[in-house]
Amino acid sequence: MRTAQPLLITSVPAAADLTRLRFVGFDGNLAAAGAKALGVAEVDAGAGEQASVSTHGILLVTAGGVIAAGAEVEAGAGGKAITKAAGIGNGYALDAAAADGDTIRILR
């Protein structure tokens, strides 16, 4: 079982429904593909609710596809982590992801 070690958790008003372990943007929405993320949602949150977001440390995140351990990651579709291509980096994978939906740890 993988565990997180967040160093900083903040809260933001959810602008839309947020899904646990997905990247959250500075605007309270799921982070757009390739965008800089504020952090990772700690729990599911409905629009208008205060959402807990881990911003730094070793964080759990849902992968959007195959990711190699040590790869830099960016936000992909639906706020999932994908291997950095042309977007802004949002951390480094501490674990490999074999498929979409895997939970991995990232360092940010």
N, CA, C and O atoms as CSV, one atom per row, in Angstrom:
chain,resi,resn,atom,element,x,y,z
A,1,MET,N,N,0.842,-1.178,0.000
A,1,MET,CA,C,0.000,0.000,0.000
A,1,MET,C,C,0.888,1.241,0.000
A,1,MET,O,O,1.857,1.321,0.754
A,2,ARG,N,N,0.557,2.185,-0.831
A,2,ARG,CA,C,1.309,3.428,-0.915
A,2,ARG,C,C,0.704,4.450,0.031
A,2,ARG,O,O,-0.515,4.517,0.194
A,3,THR,N,N,1.562,5.241,0.650
A,3,THR,CA,C,1.086,6.266,1.572
A,3,THR,C,C,1.657,7.620,1.182
A,3,THR,O,O,2.740,7.711,0.604
A,4,ALA,N,N,0.924,8.653,1.504
A,4,ALA,CA,C,1.340,10.025,1.229
A,4,ALA,C,C,2.013,10.609,2.457
A,4,ALA,O,O,1.779,10.168,3.583
A,5,GLN,N,N,2.857,11.614,2.220
A,5,GLN,CA,C,3.483,12.377,3.293
A,5,GLN,C,C,3.409,13.851,2.913
A,5,GLN,O,O,4.424,14.463,2.580
A,6,PRO,N,N,2.195,14.423,2.965
A,6,PRO,CA,C,2.049,15.828,2.586
A,6,PRO,C,C,2.725,16.749,3.592
A,6,PRO,O,O,2.666,16.525,4.801
A,7,LEU,N,N,3.363,17.782,3.075
A,7,LEU,CA,C,4.007,18.781,3.921
A,7,LEU,C,C,3.142,20.017,4.088
A,7,LEU,O,O,3.242,20.720,5.093
A,8,LEU,N,N,2.299,20.279,3.112
A,8,LEU,CA,C,1.432,21.450,3.169
A,8,LEU,C,C,0.091,21.108,2.546
A,8,LEU,O,O,0.028,20.628,1.414
A,9,ILE,N,N,-0.975,21.356,3.282
A,9,ILE,CA,C,-2.337,21.172,2.788
A,9,ILE,C,C,-3.067,22.492,2.956
A,9,ILE,O,O,-3.013,23.111,4.019
A,10,THR,N,N,-3.747,22.918,1.905
A,10,THR,CA,C,-4.545,24.138,1.962
A,10,THR,C,C,-5.958,23.788,1.512
A,10,THR,O,O,-6.239,22.640,1.171
A,11,SER,N,N,-6.822,24.754,1.513
A,11,SER,CA,C,-8.172,24.508,1.004
A,11,SER,C,C,-8.529,25.598,0.002
A,11,SER,O,O,-8.079,26.740,0.096
A,12,VAL,N,N,-9.350,25.200,-0.953
A,12,VAL,CA,C,-9.848,26.128,-1.968
A,12,VAL,C,C,-11.334,25.855,-2.162
A,12,VAL,O,O,-11.783,24.724,-1.975
A,13,PRO,N,N,-12.101,26.873,-2.533
A,13,PRO,CA,C,-13.488,26.602,-2.876
A,13,PRO,C,C,-13.534,25.842,-4.199
A,13,PRO,O,O,-12.962,26.292,-5.191
A,14,ALA,N,N,-14.200,24.715,-4.221
A,14,ALA,CA,C,-14.303,23.923,-5.446
A,14,ALA,C,C,-15.224,24.642,-6.429
A,14,ALA,O,O,-16.389,24.895,-6.126
A,15,ALA,N,N,-14.698,24.966,-7.598
A,15,ALA,CA,C,-15.492,25.626,-8.634
A,15,ALA,C,C,-16.370,24.618,-9.374
A,15,ALA,O,O,-17.369,24.984,-9.993
A,16,ALA,N,N,-15.987,23.358,-9.302
A,16,ALA,CA,C,-16.730,22.251,-9.909
A,16,ALA,C,C,-16.496,21.036,-9.025
A,16,ALA,O,O,-15.710,21.098,-8.080
A,17,ASP,N,N,-17.170,19.936,-9.323
A,17,ASP,CA,C,-16.927,18.715,-8.563
A,17,ASP,C,C,-15.469,18.293,-8.741
A,17,ASP,O,O,-14.963,18.244,-9.862
A,18,LEU,N,N,-14.803,17.991,-7.634
A,18,LEU,CA,C,-13.410,17.563,-7.663
A,18,LEU,C,C,-13.324,16.103,-7.240
A,18,LEU,O,O,-14.053,15.648,-6.360
A,19,THR,N,N,-12.425,15.388,-7.881
A,19,THR,CA,C,-12.227,13.972,-7.599
A,19,THR,C,C,-10.942,13.778,-6.823
A,19,THR,O,O,-9.903,14.337,-7.172
A,20,ARG,N,N,-11.016,12.990,-5.776
A,20,ARG,CA,C,-9.860,12.661,-4.931
A,20,ARG,C,C,-8.702,12.153,-5.793
A,20,ARG,O,O,-8.904,11.402,-6.747
A,21,LEU,N,N,-7.491,12.576,-5.440
A,21,LEU,CA,C,-6.232,12.150,-6.062
A,21,LEU,C,C,-6.065,12.639,-7.503
A,21,LEU,O,O,-5.370,12.011,-8.302
A,22,ARG,N,N,-6.704,13.756,-7.824
A,22,ARG,CA,C,-6.523,14.393,-9.139
A,22,ARG,C,C,-5.933,15.775,-8.925
A,22,ARG,O,O,-6.158,16.397,-7.887
A,23,PHE,N,N,-5.169,16.264,-9.915
A,23,PHE,CA,C,-4.595,17.599,-9.840
A,23,PHE,C,C,-5.707,18.648,-9.847
A,23,PHE,O,O,-6.678,18.539,-10.596
A,24,VAL,N,N,-5.547,19.662,-8.999
A,24,VAL,CA,C,-6.496,20.774,-8.878
A,24,VAL,C,C,-5.779,22.051,-9.309
A,24,VAL,O,O,-4.643,22.299,-8.905
A,25,GLY,N,N,-6.447,22.855,-10.128
A,25,GLY,CA,C,-5.887,24.123,-10.568
A,25,GLY,C,C,-6.073,25.214,-9.529
A,25,GLY,O,O,-6.804,25.044,-8.553
A,26,PHE,N,N,-5.406,26.327,-9.749
A,26,PHE,CA,C,-5.506,27.471,-8.848
A,26,PHE,C,C,-6.911,28.071,-8.828
A,26,PHE,O,O,-7.259,28.821,-7.917
A,27,ASP,N,N,-7.719,27.734,-9.845
A,27,ASP,CA,C,-9.071,28.276,-9.959
A,27,ASP,C,C,-10.134,27.403,-9.281
A,27,ASP,O,O,-11.320,27.729,-9.340
A,28,GLY,N,N,-9.728,26.297,-8.637
A,28,GLY,CA,C,-10.681,25.431,-7.958
A,28,GLY,C,C,-11.318,24.383,-8.848
A,28,GLY,O,O,-12.203,23.652,-8.404
A,29,ASN,N,N,-10.886,24.298,-10.089
A,29,ASN,CA,C,-11.338,23.256,-11.013
A,29,ASN,C,C,-10.282,22.167,-11.085
A,29,ASN,O,O,-9.161,22.356,-10.611
A,30,LEU,N,N,-10.632,21.017,-11.682
A,30,LEU,CA,C,-9.583,20.056,-11.992
A,30,LEU,C,C,-8.592,20.769,-12.904
A,30,LEU,O,O,-8.992,21.534,-13.781
A,31,ALA,N,N,-7.297,20.520,-12.699
A,31,ALA,CA,C,-6.273,21.195,-13.503
A,31,ALA,C,C,-6.445,20.838,-14.976
A,31,ALA,O,O,-6.679,19.681,-15.325
A,32,ALA,N,N,-6.327,21.832,-15.819
A,32,ALA,CA,C,-6.395,21.613,-17.262
A,32,ALA,C,C,-5.142,20.869,-17.724
A,32,ALA,O,O,-4.078,20.988,-17.117
A,33,ALA,N,N,-5.281,20.113,-18.788
A,33,ALA,CA,C,-4.149,19.374,-19.341
A,33,ALA,C,C,-2.993,20.323,-19.632
A,33,ALA,O,O,-3.167,21.340,-20.304
A,34,GLY,N,N,-1.819,19.985,-19.124
A,34,GLY,CA,C,-0.614,20.767,-19.362
A,34,GLY,C,C,-0.434,21.977,-18.466
A,34,GLY,O,O,0.593,22.651,-18.537
A,35,ALA,N,N,-1.426,22.266,-17.616
A,35,ALA,CA,C,-1.386,23.473,-16.780
A,35,ALA,C,C,-0.673,23.221,-15.453
A,35,ALA,O,O,-0.550,22.079,-15.011
A,36,LYS,N,N,-0.211,24.285,-14.834
A,36,LYS,CA,C,0.358,24.221,-13.494
A,36,LYS,C,C,-0.774,23.940,-12.514
A,36,LYS,O,O,-1.830,24.570,-12.578
A,37,ALA,N,N,-0.551,23.002,-11.619
A,37,ALA,CA,C,-1.561,22.645,-10.623
A,37,ALA,C,C,-1.210,23.252,-9.271
A,37,ALA,O,O,-0.036,23.405,-8.932
A,38,LEU,N,N,-2.237,23.594,-8.506
A,38,LEU,CA,C,-2.040,24.013,-7.126
A,38,LEU,C,C,-1.579,22.816,-6.309
A,38,LEU,O,O,-0.702,22.939,-5.455
A,39,GLY,N,N,-2.167,21.671,-6.572
A,39,GLY,CA,C,-1.829,20.449,-5.846
A,39,GLY,C,C,-2.779,19.336,-6.209
A,39,GLY,O,O,-3.327,19.302,-7.310
A,40,VAL,N,N,-2.972,18.418,-5.266
A,40,VAL,CA,C,-3.790,17.221,-5.491
A,40,VAL,C,C,-4.929,17.201,-4.478
A,40,VAL,O,O,-4.709,17.423,-3.288
A,41,ALA,N,N,-6.147,16.936,-4.950
A,41,ALA,CA,C,-7.316,16.862,-4.062
A,41,ALA,C,C,-7.169,15.694,-3.097
A,41,ALA,O,O,-6.883,14.568,-3.502
A,42,GLU,N,N,-7.369,15.981,-1.811
A,42,GLU,CA,C,-7.283,14.956,-0.775
A,42,GLU,C,C,-8.545,14.092,-0.719
A,42,GLU,O,O,-8.466,12.898,-0.429
A,43,VAL,N,N,-9.698,14.686,-0.995
A,43,VAL,CA,C,-10.985,13.988,-0.931
A,43,VAL,C,C,-11.867,14.498,-2.072
A,43,VAL,O,O,-11.595,15.548,-2.655
A,44,ASP,N,N,-12.920,13.750,-2.383
A,44,ASP,CA,C,-13.909,14.244,-3.336
A,44,ASP,C,C,-14.577,15.476,-2.731
A,44,ASP,O,O,-14.817,15.523,-1.525
A,45,ALA,N,N,-14.875,16.461,-3.553
A,45,ALA,CA,C,-15.557,17.674,-3.081
A,45,ALA,C,C,-16.545,18.128,-4.148
A,45,ALA,O,O,-16.244,18.104,-5.341
A,46,GLY,N,N,-17.714,18.535,-3.707
A,46,GLY,CA,C,-18.720,19.050,-4.620
A,46,GLY,C,C,-18.504,20.527,-4.882
A,46,GLY,O,O,-17.875,21.228,-4.089
A,47,ALA,N,N,-19.028,20.989,-5.998
A,47,ALA,CA,C,-18.922,22.405,-6.347
A,47,ALA,C,C,-19.438,23.252,-5.196
A,47,ALA,O,O,-20.510,22.985,-4.653
A,48,GLY,N,N,-18.673,24.278,-4.824
A,48,GLY,CA,C,-19.051,25.180,-3.747
A,48,GLY,C,C,-18.522,24.774,-2.388
A,48,GLY,O,O,-18.530,25.584,-1.461
A,49,GLU,N,N,-18.063,23.541,-2.243
A,49,GLU,CA,C,-17.501,23.092,-0.973
A,49,GLU,C,C,-16.041,23.508,-0.864
A,49,GLU,O,O,-15.384,23.765,-1.874
A,50,GLN,N,N,-15.536,23.573,0.362
A,50,GLN,CA,C,-14.103,23.787,0.570
A,50,GLN,C,C,-13.401,22.459,0.318
A,50,GLN,O,O,-13.773,21.436,0.891
A,51,ALA,N,N,-12.398,22.479,-0.530
A,51,ALA,CA,C,-11.683,21.264,-0.906
A,51,ALA,C,C,-10.276,21.288,-0.334
A,51,ALA,O,O,-9.559,22.275,-0.494
A,52,SER,N,N,-9.875,20.212,0.332
A,52,SER,CA,C,-8.510,20.082,0.838
A,52,SER,C,C,-7.592,19.689,-0.311
A,52,SER,O,O,-7.858,18.735,-1.042
A,53,VAL,N,N,-6.497,20.451,-0.458
A,53,VAL,CA,C,-5.548,20.218,-1.551
A,53,VAL,C,C,-4.144,20.139,-0.968
A,53,VAL,O,O,-3.680,21.074,-0.315
A,54,SER,N,N,-3.462,19.006,-1.211
A,54,SER,CA,C,-2.065,18.860,-0.803
A,54,SER,C,C,-1.197,19.509,-1.863
A,54,SER,O,O,-1.310,19.193,-3.047
A,55,THR,N,N,-0.324,20.424,-1.435
A,55,THR,CA,C,0.474,21.168,-2.401
A,55,THR,C,C,1.930,20.728,-2.480
A,55,THR,O,O,2.555,20.862,-3.532
A,56,HIS,N,N,2.480,20.204,-1.385
A,56,HIS,CA,C,3.894,19.828,-1.364
A,56,HIS,C,C,4.095,18.555,-0.559
A,56,HIS,O,O,3.328,18.248,0.353
A,57,GLY,N,N,5.133,17.827,-0.912
A,57,GLY,CA,C,5.491,16.613,-0.197
A,57,GLY,C,C,5.437,15.413,-1.116
A,57,GLY,O,O,5.573,15.536,-2.333
A,58,ILE,N,N,5.237,14.249,-0.519
A,58,ILE,CA,C,5.016,13.017,-1.276
A,58,ILE,C,C,3.507,12.838,-1.313
A,58,ILE,O,O,2.868,12.637,-0.280
A,59,LEU,N,N,2.944,12.913,-2.518
A,59,LEU,CA,C,1.491,12.938,-2.686
A,59,LEU,C,C,1.024,11.758,-3.524
A,59,LEU,O,O,1.740,11.305,-4.417
A,60,LEU,N,N,-0.165,11.263,-3.241
A,60,LEU,CA,C,-0.790,10.239,-4.070
A,60,LEU,C,C,-1.569,10.923,-5.178
A,60,LEU,O,O,-2.226,11.939,-4.949
A,61,VAL,N,N,-1.494,10.360,-6.391
A,61,VAL,CA,C,-2.212,10.911,-7.530
A,61,VAL,C,C,-2.616,9.772,-8.463
A,61,VAL,O,O,-1.938,8.748,-8.537
A,62,THR,N,N,-3.718,9.961,-9.169
A,62,THR,CA,C,-4.184,8.981,-10.139
A,62,THR,C,C,-3.456,9.199,-11.461
A,62,THR,O,O,-3.399,10.316,-11.974
A,63,ALA,N,N,-2.903,8.122,-12.002
A,63,ALA,CA,C,-2.200,8.182,-13.285
A,63,ALA,C,C,-3.195,8.116,-14.441
A,63,ALA,O,O,-4.233,7.460,-14.355
A,64,GLY,N,N,-2.851,8.810,-15.519
A,64,GLY,CA,C,-3.670,8.792,-16.721
A,64,GLY,C,C,-3.131,7.857,-17.783
A,64,GLY,O,O,-3.634,7.849,-18.906
A,65,GLY,N,N,-2.125,7.073,-17.456
A,65,GLY,CA,C,-1.515,6.142,-18.401
A,65,GLY,C,C,-0.212,5.627,-17.828
A,65,GLY,O,O,0.061,5.791,-16.639
A,66,VAL,N,N,0.588,5.009,-18.670
A,66,VAL,CA,C,1.872,4.453,-18.244
A,66,VAL,C,C,2.825,5.598,-17.881
A,66,VAL,O,O,2.977,6.559,-18.635
A,67,ILE,N,N,3.457,5.474,-16.719
A,67,ILE,CA,C,4.451,6.449,-16.255
A,67,ILE,C,C,5.608,5.662,-15.660
A,67,ILE,O,O,5.396,4.738,-14.875
A,68,ALA,N,N,6.816,6.021,-16.026
A,68,ALA,CA,C,8.002,5.372,-15.461
A,68,ALA,C,C,8.370,6.036,-14.140
A,68,ALA,O,O,8.214,7.247,-13.981
A,69,ALA,N,N,8.857,5.243,-13.199
A,69,ALA,CA,C,9.360,5.812,-11.944
A,69,ALA,C,C,10.481,6.780,-12.280
A,69,ALA,O,O,11.347,6.474,-13.100
A,70,GLY,N,N,10.468,7.947,-11.650
A,70,GLY,CA,C,11.468,8.979,-11.892
A,70,GLY,C,C,11.094,9.982,-12.966
A,70,GLY,O,O,11.758,11.009,-13.110
A,71,ALA,N,N,10.037,9.701,-13.726
A,71,ALA,CA,C,9.613,10.611,-14.798
A,71,ALA,C,C,8.962,11.858,-14.224
A,71,ALA,O,O,8.268,11.800,-13.210
A,72,GLU,N,N,9.194,12.981,-14.881
A,72,GLU,CA,C,8.483,14.200,-14.516
A,72,GLU,C,C,7.051,14.065,-15.023
A,72,GLU,O,O,6.822,13.533,-16.109
A,73,VAL,N,N,6.075,14.552,-14.226
A,73,VAL,CA,C,4.676,14.437,-14.617
A,73,VAL,C,C,4.030,15.802,-14.777
A,73,VAL,O,O,4.465,16.795,-14.195
A,74,GLU,N,N,2.989,15.818,-15.575
A,74,GLU,CA,C,2.165,17.007,-15.775
A,74,GLU,C,C,0.711,16.588,-15.641
A,74,GLU,O,O,0.401,15.398,-15.588
A,75,ALA,N,N,-0.173,17.566,-15.587
A,75,ALA,CA,C,-1.608,17.283,-15.540
A,75,ALA,C,C,-2.079,16.855,-16.920
A,75,ALA,O,O,-1.747,17.479,-17.928
A,76,GLY,N,N,-2.856,15.783,-16.949
A,76,GLY,CA,C,-3.472,15.318,-18.187
A,76,GLY,C,C,-4.971,15.501,-18.111
A,76,GLY,O,O,-5.473,16.232,-17.257
A,77,ALA,N,N,-5.679,14.842,-18.995
A,77,ALA,CA,C,-7.140,14.925,-19.035
A,77,ALA,C,C,-7.736,14.525,-17.691
A,77,ALA,O,O,-7.312,13.542,-17.084
A,78,GLY,N,N,-8.718,15.288,-17.232
A,78,GLY,CA,C,-9.401,14.975,-15.990
A,78,GLY,C,C,-8.554,15.142,-14.754
A,78,GLY,O,O,-8.899,14.617,-13.695
A,79,GLY,N,N,-7.425,15.879,-14.863
A,79,GLY,CA,C,-6.566,16.117,-13.713
A,79,GLY,C,C,-5.677,14.945,-13.333
A,79,GLY,O,O,-5.054,14.963,-12.271
A,80,LYS,N,N,-5.607,13.919,-14.188
A,80,LYS,CA,C,-4.744,12.770,-13.914
A,80,LYS,C,C,-3.304,13.095,-14.272
A,80,LYS,O,O,-3.045,13.949,-15.121
A,81,ALA,N,N,-2.368,12.414,-13.624
A,81,ALA,CA,C,-0.943,12.601,-13.913
A,81,ALA,C,C,-0.552,11.816,-15.159
A,81,ALA,O,O,-0.939,10.660,-15.328
A,82,ILE,N,N,0.219,12.461,-16.025
A,82,ILE,CA,C,0.785,11.789,-17.196
A,82,ILE,C,C,2.257,12.195,-17.302
A,82,ILE,O,O,2.685,13.175,-16.692
A,83,THR,N,N,3.012,11.440,-18.073
A,83,THR,CA,C,4.417,11.780,-18.297
A,83,THR,C,C,4.494,13.139,-18.963
A,83,THR,O,O,3.768,13.401,-19.922
A,84,LYS,N,N,5.374,14.015,-18.463
A,84,LYS,CA,C,5.506,15.377,-18.996
A,84,LYS,C,C,5.932,15.332,-20.454
A,84,LYS,O,O,6.890,14.654,-20.826
A,85,ALA,N,N,5.196,16.067,-21.261
A,85,ALA,CA,C,5.512,16.200,-22.686
A,85,ALA,C,C,5.784,17.673,-22.976
A,85,ALA,O,O,6.939,18.099,-23.016
A,86,ALA,N,N,4.726,18.447,-23.176
A,86,ALA,CA,C,4.881,19.860,-23.508
A,86,ALA,C,C,4.296,20.774,-22.439
A,86,ALA,O,O,4.401,21.996,-22.546
A,87,GLY,N,N,3.685,20.200,-21.415
A,87,GLY,CA,C,3.042,20.999,-20.375
A,87,GLY,C,C,4.012,21.407,-19.278
A,87,GLY,O,O,5.226,21.242,-19.403
A,88,ILE,N,N,3.456,21.937,-18.209
A,88,ILE,CA,C,4.228,22.385,-17.052
A,88,ILE,C,C,4.355,21.232,-16.066
A,88,ILE,O,O,3.368,20.566,-15.756
A,89,GLY,N,N,5.556,20.998,-15.579
A,89,GLY,CA,C,5.797,19.911,-14.643
A,89,GLY,C,C,5.108,20.138,-13.307
A,89,GLY,O,O,5.071,21.253,-12.786
A,90,ASN,N,N,4.562,19.052,-12.764
A,90,ASN,CA,C,3.880,19.109,-11.471
A,90,ASN,C,C,4.426,18.076,-10.495
A,90,ASN,O,O,3.730,17.678,-9.561
A,91,GLY,N,N,5.663,17.638,-10.702
A,91,GLY,CA,C,6.289,16.705,-9.787
A,91,GLY,C,C,6.991,15.579,-10.522
A,91,GLY,O,O,7.062,15.555,-11.750
A,92,TYR,N,N,7.510,14.641,-9.726
A,92,TYR,CA,C,8.251,13.493,-10.251
A,92,TYR,C,C,7.657,12.219,-9.678
A,92,TYR,O,O,7.373,12.139,-8.483
A,93,ALA,N,N,7.471,11.218,-10.537
A,93,ALA,CA,C,6.891,9.949,-10.120
A,93,ALA,C,C,7.877,9.164,-9.262
A,93,ALA,O,O,9.021,8.945,-9.661
A,94,LEU,N,N,7.433,8.748,-8.095
A,94,LEU,CA,C,8.239,7.883,-7.241
A,94,LEU,C,C,7.944,6.414,-7.523
A,94,LEU,O,O,8.718,5.537,-7.139
A,95,ASP,N,N,6.829,6.145,-8.192
A,95,ASP,CA,C,6.421,4.795,-8.547
A,95,ASP,C,C,6.096,4.753,-10.030
A,95,ASP,O,O,5.794,5.782,-10.635
A,96,ALA,N,N,6.156,3.579,-10.606
A,96,ALA,CA,C,5.723,3.392,-11.983
A,96,ALA,C,C,4.218,3.150,-12.017
A,96,ALA,O,O,3.659,2.528,-11.113
A,97,ALA,N,N,3.575,3.640,-13.054
A,97,ALA,CA,C,2.160,3.350,-13.306
A,97,ALA,C,C,2.098,2.464,-14.537
A,97,ALA,O,O,2.703,2.775,-15.563
A,98,ALA,N,N,1.371,1.364,-14.436
A,98,ALA,CA,C,1.257,0.433,-15.556
A,98,ALA,C,C,0.077,0.773,-16.468
A,98,ALA,O,O,0.054,0.377,-17.633
A,99,ALA,N,N,-0.907,1.512,-15.932
A,99,ALA,CA,C,-2.111,1.775,-16.712
A,99,ALA,C,C,-2.870,2.980,-16.161
A,99,ALA,O,O,-2.632,3.430,-15.040
A,100,ASP,N,N,-3.779,3.483,-16.972
A,100,ASP,CA,C,-4.699,4.545,-16.567
A,100,ASP,C,C,-5.453,4.084,-15.318
A,100,ASP,O,O,-5.961,2.964,-15.269
A,101,GLY,N,N,-5.520,4.950,-14.318
A,101,GLY,CA,C,-6.254,4.646,-13.097
A,101,GLY,C,C,-5.384,4.142,-11.958
A,101,GLY,O,O,-5.850,4.058,-10.822
A,102,ASP,N,N,-4.117,3.802,-12.240
A,102,ASP,CA,C,-3.216,3.395,-11.162
A,102,ASP,C,C,-2.975,4.566,-10.220
A,102,ASP,O,O,-2.989,5.719,-10.650
A,103,THR,N,N,-2.759,4.287,-8.959
A,103,THR,CA,C,-2.397,5.308,-7.978
A,103,THR,C,C,-0.896,5.233,-7.752
A,103,THR,O,O,-0.358,4.172,-7.436
A,104,ILE,N,N,-0.224,6.367,-7.917
A,104,ILE,CA,C,1.223,6.446,-7.704
A,104,ILE,C,C,1.537,7.575,-6.737
A,104,ILE,O,O,0.698,8.433,-6.462
A,105,ARG,N,N,2.764,7.557,-6.226
A,105,ARG,CA,C,3.252,8.662,-5.412
A,105,ARG,C,C,4.076,9.586,-6.307
A,105,ARG,O,O,4.821,9.138,-7.178
A,106,ILE,N,N,3.922,10.875,-6.066
A,106,ILE,CA,C,4.776,11.853,-6.735
A,106,ILE,C,C,5.453,12.710,-5.669
A,106,ILE,O,O,4.950,12.853,-4.554
A,107,LEU,N,N,6.581,13.267,-6.027
A,107,LEU,CA,C,7.291,14.212,-5.161
A,107,LEU,C,C,7.143,15.573,-5.788
A,107,LEU,O,O,7.477,15.775,-6.955
A,108,ARG,N,N,6.627,16.526,-4.988
A,108,ARG,CA,C,6.494,17.903,-5.475
A,108,ARG,C,C,6.947,18.879,-4.450
A,108,ARG,O,O,6.907,20.087,-4.687
